[in-house]
């Protein structure tokens, strides 16, 4: 699976950015997609995960972004977006798209490693 992230940039606190991720290759094996972020000197943090559940799109968010970020699926399989609203300086990080095969209760994605496929990431910088 190849992942390409885009949409990062600079924003003021309170502003918004929208990240995009496109997966290609063996996406037939992908059942969930999400976003991690990593700030300098900090551990990688799972931000959001989404997957299809029947006719619904179900999601999981880290507490730090709940109510501010929205993960959504594109119309093309293997595409996912992250709408980031009310940005805070603490959101500054490199953001990486991630994919999973297992179909899990959403909270379990926080402790289940994704496929070891990573894109180049997209930098988000939020100034106060």
C-alpha positions in Angstrom: 0.0 0.0 0.0 1.3 3.4 -1.0 0.1 6.5 0.9 0.3 10.1 -0.2 -0.6 12.9 2.2 -1.3 16.5 1.3 -2.9 19.6 2.6 -0.7 20.6 5.5 0.6 24.1 5.9 0.6 27.0 8.3 -2.4 28.3 10.2 -3.2 30.7 13.0 -4.7 29.4 16.2 -8.4 29.1 15.7 -8.0 28.5 12.0 -8.6 25.4 9.9 -6.8 23.1 7.5 -7.9 20.0 5.6 -5.6 17.1 5.1 -6.0 14.5 2.3 -4.7 11.0 2.0 -4.7 8.8 -1.0 -3.9 5.1 -0.7 -3.0 2.9 -3.7 -1.8 -0.6 -4.3 -3.3 -3.4 -2.3 -6.1 -1.3 -0.9 -8.4 -4.3 -1.0 -6.8 -5.3 2.3 -7.5 -1.9 3.9 -10.6 -1.8 6.1 -9.8 1.3 8.2 -7.9 4.5 7.6 -6.7 7.2 9.9 -4.2 9.8 10.9 -1.2 9.8 13.3 0.8 12.9 14.2 4.2 13.3 15.6 5.7 16.5 17.0 9.5 16.9 17.6 10.6 15.1 20.7 7.2 13.5 21.2 5.8 10.0 20.6 3.6 9.3 17.6 0.0 9.9 18.5 -3.1 8.5 16.9 -5.4 11.3 16.0 -8.4 9.8 14.2 -9.6 6.6 12.6 -12.6 5.8 10.4 -14.1 2.8 8.7 -17.2 1.7 6.9 -19.7 -0.2 9.1 -22.6 -1.4 6.9 -24.0 1.8 5.4 -22.3 4.1 8.0 -18.9 5.7 8.5 -17.8 5.2 12.1 -15.0 7.1 13.7 -12.6 7.3 16.7 -10.9 10.5 17.8 -8.2 11.1 20.3 -9.5 13.2 23.2 -7.1 16.0 22.3 -8.9 16.6 19.0 -12.4 15.5 19.7 -14.9 18.1 18.7 -12.4 19.9 16.5 -11.3 17.4 13.9 -13.4 15.4 11.5 -12.2 12.4 9.6 -14.2 11.5 6.5 -14.0 9.1 3.6 -13.7 10.2 0.0 -15.9 8.8 -2.8 -12.9 6.9 -4.1 -11.9 3.9 -2.1 -8.7 4.5 -0.3 -9.2 8.2 0.2 -9.6 9.8 3.5 -9.7 13.4 4.7 -9.0 15.1 8.0 -10.8 18.4 8.5 -9.0 20.3 11.3 -10.9 23.2 12.9 -10.2 25.5 15.8 -6.5 24.6 15.5 -4.3 25.0 18.5 -0.5 25.4 18.6 -0.4 22.0 20.2 -1.6 20.6 16.9 1.7 21.4 15.3 3.2 18.2 14.1 3.9 16.0 11.1 0.7 14.2 10.1 0.8 10.7 8.6 -1.9 8.7 7.1 -2.3 5.1 8.3 -4.2 2.0 7.2 -5.4 -1.1 9.0 -6.7 -4.5 7.9 -8.6 -5.7 10.9 -12.2 -4.7 11.5 -12.2 -3.7 15.1 -14.3 -1.9 17.7 -13.1 1.7 17.0 -11.3 2.2 20.3 -9.1 -0.8 19.7 -7.4 1.0 16.8 -5.7 3.1 19.3 -3.7 0.1 20.5 -3.5 -1.9 17.2 -0.5 -1.1 15.0 -1.4 -0.1 11.5 0.1 -1.6 8.4 3.8 -0.6 8.3 3.3 1.6 5.2 3.9 5.3 5.6 3.9 8.2 3.3 6.1 11.3 3.5 3.7 13.0 5.9 2.4 16.5 5.7 3.5 19.2 8.1 1.0 21.2 10.1 2.2 24.3 11.9 -0.1 26.4 14.0 1.0 29.7 15.4 -0.5 31.5 18.4 
